[in-house]
Amino acid sequence: MNKRKTKIVITIGPATQSEDKIEELINEGVDVFRMNFSHGDHKSHKEIYNKIRKISRKLGKHTAILQDLSGPKIRLGEIEEPFNVHQGDKINFSINNIENDPKTLTLNNPKILEQLKKGDRIYIADGMIRLEVTDTFPDYVCTVVVVGGTISSKKGVNFPNAELKIDSRTKKDLEDLDFGLELGFDYIALSFVRTADDVKNVKEIIRQKGENTKIIAKIEKHEAINNIDGILEAADAIMVARGDLGVEVELEKLPVLQKELILKANKIQKPVITATQMLTSMLSNPRPTRAEVTDIANAVFDGTDAVMLSDETTVGKYPIEAVKVLTKTILEAEKYTDYFIYDIVQADHDSSIPSASCYIVENQKIKHIVVFTSSGSSAQKVASFRPDVSILACCHSDSTANRLSLIWGVTPYLVIKQYKDINKMLEYFIKHAVKKGDLSENDEFVATIGYPLGVPGSTSTLRIFSSEDIKKYLK
């Protein structure tokens, strides 16, 4: 069994979307495949989705598939020829550029210009070019260049100190969401979340369609930092999306923000993914930099559930090698458990059994916690206490098992039918685990079980199984 606790998320793209590459990635330990809906069409996404499901079944592995919606990304309009700007230059943004000035800029959402005010900052191309608003008029906005560079078409634009009123979901997002729900993604990631309502509105759409797909809120806007407690409460998980977040806030604040966001998520038992530029150098090099492996280890020490690769596995030359680096670095970091904070969880009543199971295994030196879970919630709660033992999740559906692939330390172990007799359910698990070699007659394990069986949120029983108990079930 894989002893790595922190999960690996990779973005699938041209470098990794063949069946051979998908199989290799799963064998190397990839837990979650992210599909970026900023690129591609529904036909190509469906083909890749089906490949992942097919290979996962072939290998007998549960992997989650994450749909990442584009969100209202603001970009420059078309520019005839790229041009350079220097500090002190004057640049205008026009709502429609009717004068067709090649050095007057437009936006893909021109209504944003109406909301800007003097002193607002405008960052272009991930903050490489920085402007400041000097004056505003009904049809255009005047700016001065603070940091120069080369301006070209379609570059991303950020407004790090402006409070903009724009729809959090675009028409494309809603169409993509319908497609994703029909196809059966395990998670939906929402880009550019600013408030809890951004999450709640999408959850309501999902509920109205009779689905229960889990929502990951990507934290990449300065407004999201200000509203993080409400967002965490509304979302099922968060992603520390360090790309745009590192543009929206001062770059030197990013390391502390990462730690604070992970800590907040850990406290309320919500999964968290750390993303962006984990192994950027491996786009073109077979080995990472020292800083990159340190970054990965620090995310593990911070308490992240998962780390994510983006360009490294979509267009990089060494996607398999990048996953191997993640695995080796995570395993090494996880040896030093003194870095983990164990007593931060703000546990509720429903966490009593999961908490007790972790206390028992660590004090009695028991190797396994076996969680019989219908919704996956019990396994997630057990994992939130970060026990240094294996967490085996026995589920009643493939969809629950797939979702648990994202959760720290949880192995989606077995999909079993909904037994009415607890003893028959336990017998089935024990015989299966012994046959696989994951459990021996001399082992012990702690099981958490809900009653009535198969009812979400009913976990009420904790039972310690000795080697003698295991032998009885094997007769």
HUGI-V641707 format. One line per field, one symbol per residue. ss: DSSP state (A for helix, B for strand, O for the rest). A space follows every 10 residues. Layout:
ss=???
This chain:
ss=OOOOOOBBBB BOOOOOOOAA AAAAAAAOOO OBBBBBOOOO OAAAAAAAAA AAAAAAAAAO OOOBBBBBOO OOOOBBOOOO OOBBBOOOOB BBBBOOOOOO OOOOBOBOOA AAAAAOOOOO BBBBOOOOBB BBBBBBOOOB BBBBBBBOBB BOOOOBBBOO OOOOOOOOOO AAAAAAAAAA AAAOOOBBBB OOOOOAAAAA AAAAAAAAOO OOOBBBBBBO OAAAAAOAAA AAAAOOBBBB BAAAAAAAOO AAAAAAAAAA AAAAAAAOOO BBBBBOOOOA AAAOOOOOOA AAAAAAAAAA AAOOOBBBBO AAAAOOOOAA AAAAAAAAAA AAAOOOAAAO OOOOOOOOAA AAAAAAAAAA AAAAOOOBBB BBBOOOAAAA AAAAOOOOOB BBBBBOOAAA AAAAAAOOOB BBBBBOOOOO OAAAAAAAAA AAAAAAOOOO OOOOBBBBBB OOOOOOOOBB BBBBBOAAAA AAAAO
